Amino acid sequence: MLKGFKDFLMRGNIIDLAVAVVVGSAFTALVTAFTTSIIKPLIAATGGGNVTGLSIEIVAGNKASTIDFAAVINAVITFLITAAVVYFLFVVPMNKISERRKKGKEEGQSEPTDVELLMEIRNLLRAEQGLPRIEGLATEEQATTGTGNGNAASRN
């Protein structure tokens, strides 16, 4: 049961979904700050303006007409930090794990051929009978007498 759950988590879909949710929520904060601090005051403005710190009061004495750049900059920084943390803590390690899995599939031992299997069976049977092992393909004479190593150099 736990192995199935681990396989489910390691597929990558869950990590991609988690990354999307975290980056999406950070992006939502960025958009909310932008609309609340810049767009809304522009709509509320009727003219004039005072500049205070990182904010601009378009209409003097009207707090609803204040463009607050500090909140937007804060939201951008929060978004960038959140996206970087998610990328380096989740995406990069998952990509490395996926890469290792792909390499493991490619570099594994290949299946033995029919000839290799038959030679192994032959050698096991000869060992049971107390006969010497024959390496490689054997001629009929070598197989019956148990002489030679079966290499092409010893065949005439």
Phi, psi and chi 1 to 4 in degrees:
 res  aa     phi    psi   chi1   chi2   chi3   chi4
   1 MET       -  -45.7 -175.2  167.8  118.9      -
   2 LEU   -68.5  -33.5  -69.6  177.1      -      -
   3 LYS   -63.7  -41.8 -177.0 -176.2 -178.9  -42.6
   4 GLY   -62.0  -40.8      -      -      -      -
   5 PHE   -65.2  -41.3 -176.9   66.9      -      -
   6 LYS   -63.4  -44.0  177.4 -174.5  167.6 -161.8
   7 ASP   -60.8  -40.4  -68.3  -17.7      -      -
   8 PHE   -60.9  -45.1  172.8   69.8      -      -
   9 LEU   -68.3  -36.2  -70.6  177.2      -      -
  10 MET   -83.2   -4.3  -63.6  -52.5  -73.4      -
  11 ARG   -62.3  -28.5 -106.5 -168.3  -60.2 -173.7
  12 GLY   107.0  -25.0      -      -      -      -
  13 ASN   -64.0  -39.9  -62.1  -16.2      -      -
  14 ILE   -65.8  -43.1  -66.5  -63.6      -      -
  15 ILE   -63.8  -42.8  -59.7  -61.5      -      -
  16 ASP   -60.9  -41.4  -67.1  -17.9      -      -
  17 LEU   -64.9  -43.5 -178.5   60.7      -      -
  18 ALA   -62.5  -42.2      -      -      -      -
  19 VAL   -61.6  -43.7  167.6      -      -      -
  20 ALA   -62.4  -41.0      -      -      -      -
  21 VAL   -66.2  -46.2  167.8      -      -      -
  22 VAL   -66.3  -47.4  170.2      -      -      -
  23 VAL   -66.5  -36.9  171.5      -      -      -
  24 GLY   -62.8  -42.1      -      -      -      -
  25 SER   -68.4  -37.1   65.3      -      -      -
  26 ALA   -65.9  -39.5      -      -      -      -
  27 PHE   -67.4  -36.3 -171.1   73.8      -      -
  28 THR   -61.3  -42.2  -59.7      -      -      -
  29 ALA   -61.8  -39.4      -      -      -      -
  30 LEU   -63.5  -47.4  174.4   66.4      -      -
  31 VAL   -65.6  -41.2  171.1      -      -      -
  32 THR   -61.6  -45.5  -58.4      -      -      -
  33 ALA   -63.0  -40.1      -      -      -      -
  34 PHE   -63.9  -48.0  179.9   78.0      -      -
  35 THR   -70.2  -38.4   55.5      -      -      -
  36 THR   -70.9  -38.8  -56.9      -      -      -
  37 SER   -93.8  -21.7  -57.8      -      -      -
  38 ILE  -117.8  -53.3  -66.2  179.2      -      -
  39 ILE   -69.3  -48.0  -57.0  -60.5      -      -
  40 LYS   -58.6  -47.4 -175.8  177.5  170.2 -174.5
  41 PRO   -64.0  -33.4  -23.5   32.7      -      -
  42 LEU   -64.2  -38.1  -74.0  174.9      -      -
  43 ILE   -68.4  -39.4  -66.7  171.7      -      -
  44 ALA   -75.7  -16.2      -      -      -      -
  45 ALA   -71.5  141.9      -      -      -      -
  46 THR  -119.8   -4.1   57.6      -      -      -
  47 GLY   141.7  165.0      -      -      -      -
  48 GLY    77.1 -178.5      -      -      -      -
  49 GLY   172.9  144.2      -      -      -      -
  50 ASN  -125.5  143.9  -74.6  -27.3      -      -
  51 VAL  -107.9  125.3  176.4      -      -      -
  52 THR  -132.1  111.8  -50.6      -      -      -
  53 GLY    60.3 -126.5      -      -      -      -
  54 LEU   -98.0   25.8  -72.0  176.1      -      -
  55 SER  -133.0  154.8   64.0      -      -      -
  56 ILE  -122.5  125.5  -60.9  174.5      -      -
  57 GLU   -96.8  108.4 -165.3  172.4  -74.3      -
  58 ILE   -68.8  -42.3  -63.0  172.5      -      -
  59 VAL  -113.5  120.7  176.4      -      -      -
  60 ALA   -59.2  130.2      -      -      -      -
  61 GLY    83.2   -5.4      -      -      -      -
  62 ASN  -106.1   98.0 -175.7   -2.6      -      -
  63 LYS   -63.2  -25.4  -66.8  -72.1 -177.1 -170.8
  64 ALA   -70.1  -16.9      -      -      -      -
  65 SER   -99.0   20.0   68.4      -      -      -
  66 THR   -88.8  127.0  -58.4      -      -      -
  67 ILE   -94.8  116.3  -62.6  176.0      -      -
  68 ASP  -104.2   95.7 -171.2    4.5      -      -
  69 PHE   -70.3  -28.4  -67.9  108.3      -      -
  70 ALA   -61.7  -41.2      -      -      -      -
  71 ALA   -65.6  -38.5      -      -      -      -
  72 VAL   -68.3  -44.8  174.8      -      -      -
  73 ILE   -61.5  -40.8  -68.1  169.5      -      -
  74 ASN   -61.3  -43.0 -174.7   34.1      -      -
  75 ALA   -66.1  -38.4      -      -      -      -
  76 VAL   -64.6  -45.9  168.3      -      -      -
  77 ILE   -62.8  -42.3  -68.4  170.3      -      -
  78 THR   -60.7  -43.4  -58.2      -      -      -
  79 PHE   -61.8  -48.1  172.6   75.0      -      -
  80 LEU   -63.4  -42.3  -68.1  174.8      -      -
  81 ILE   -65.4  -44.7  -70.1  171.5      -      -
  82 THR   -62.1  -46.3  -55.2      -      -      -
  83 ALA   -62.9  -40.2      -      -      -      -
  84 ALA   -66.2  -43.0      -      -      -      -
  85 VAL   -63.3  -45.7  166.7      -      -      -
  86 VAL   -62.0  -42.7  167.2      -      -      -
  87 TYR   -62.9  -50.3  178.1   74.9      -      -
  88 PHE   -77.5  -24.9  -71.6  111.6      -      -
  89 LEU   -93.4  -23.1  -69.6 -179.1      -      -
  90 PHE  -119.8  -51.4  -66.0  105.9      -      -
  91 VAL   -69.9  -49.8  175.1      -      -      -
  92 VAL   -60.6  -49.3  170.7      -      -      -
  93 PRO   -61.5  -38.1  -23.6   32.5      -      -
  94 MET   -66.2  -37.9  -77.1  -56.2  -62.5      -
  95 ASN   -64.4  -39.7  -72.3  -16.7      -      -
  96 LYS   -66.4  -40.5  -73.4 -175.7 -179.7 -178.5
  97 ILE   -64.0  -43.6  -70.5  171.0      -      -
  98 SER   -62.8  -40.0  -63.7      -      -      -
  99 GLU   -64.0  -42.3 -167.9  175.4  -62.5      -
 100 ARG   -64.4  -39.4  -74.1 -178.0 -174.3  165.9
 101 ARG   -63.8  -41.4  -77.1 -173.3  174.5 -178.8
 102 LYS   -64.5  -42.1  -72.6  178.1 -174.7  175.4
 103 LYS   -64.0  -39.7  -75.8 -177.1 -179.1  178.5
 104 GLY   -62.4  -35.8      -      -      -      -
 105 LYS   -70.5  -37.7  -71.8  179.6 -177.2  175.5
 106 GLU   -76.7  -36.7  -66.8  172.7    4.1      -
 107 GLU   -89.4   -1.3  -65.4  176.4    2.2      -
 108 GLY   -65.0  164.0      -      -      -      -
 109 GLN   -66.0  142.7  -69.5 -177.5  -22.0      -
 110 SER   -81.4  159.6   61.5      -      -      -
 111 GLU   -66.4  141.2  -66.5  -69.6  -39.7      -
 112 PRO   -68.8  147.9   19.4  -26.6      -      -
 113 THR   -77.6  168.5   63.8      -      -      -
 114 ASP   -60.5  -39.4  -69.7  -16.5      -      -
 115 VAL   -64.5  -43.1  173.0      -      -      -
 116 GLU   -63.7  -40.4  -68.9  171.4  -27.0      -
 117 LEU   -63.7  -43.9  -71.3  173.3      -      -
 118 LEU   -64.8  -37.5  -70.9  170.9      -      -
 119 MET   -66.3  -37.9  -73.2  174.9   14.2      -
 120 GLU   -66.0  -42.4 -176.0   66.3   26.9      -
 121 ILE   -62.2  -44.2  -68.3  168.8      -      -
 122 ARG   -57.3  -46.9  175.4 -160.7   63.3 -159.2
 123 ASN   -66.4  -36.2  -70.6  -25.2      -      -
 124 LEU   -66.2  -42.7  -71.0  171.6      -      -
 125 LEU   -64.3  -41.6  -70.4  170.7      -      -
 126 ARG   -64.2  -38.6  -70.7 -177.5   63.3   81.8
 127 ALA   -65.2  -37.6      -      -      -      -
 128 GLU   -64.4  -33.4  -78.4 -177.3    4.1      -
 129 GLN   -86.5   -3.1  -64.2  172.0   -2.4      -
 130 GLY    80.8   16.5      -      -      -      -
 131 LEU   -92.2  154.3  -62.3  171.5      -      -
 132 PRO   -68.5  153.7   20.9  -27.8      -      -
 133 ARG   -73.8  143.6 -179.0 -179.3  174.6   93.7
 134 ILE  -113.1  125.5  -61.4  175.6      -      -
 135 GLU   -91.9  138.1  -65.4  -62.8  -36.1      -
 136 GLY    73.8 -164.1      -      -      -      -
 137 LEU   -79.7  136.5  -62.8  174.1      -      -
 138 ALA  -108.9  149.5      -      -      -      -
 139 THR   -79.1  167.5   63.3      -      -      -
 140 GLU   -62.6  -38.0 -170.4  174.3  -44.6      -
 141 GLU   -64.9  -44.4  177.2 -174.5  -25.7      -
 142 GLN   -64.9  -38.3  -68.5  169.1  -28.2      -
 143 ALA   -66.5  -35.7      -      -      -      -
 144 THR   -83.3  -33.8   55.8      -      -      -
 145 THR   -94.6  -20.7   61.7      -      -      -
 146 GLY    77.7   19.8      -      -      -      -
 147 THR   -99.5  155.9   59.7      -      -      -
 148 GLY    79.3  166.7      -      -      -      -
 149 ASN  -105.9    2.2   63.4    4.0      -      -
 150 GLY    81.8    1.5      -      -      -      -
 151 ASN   -75.8  156.3  -67.7  -23.7      -      -
 152 ALA   -62.9  -29.9      -      -      -      -
 153 ALA   -67.1  -30.3      -      -      -      -
 154 SER   -87.6   -7.7   64.8      -      -      -
 155 ARG   -88.5  139.0  -68.5 -175.7 -153.7  148.1
 156 ASN  -118.4      -  -69.6  -16.6      -      -
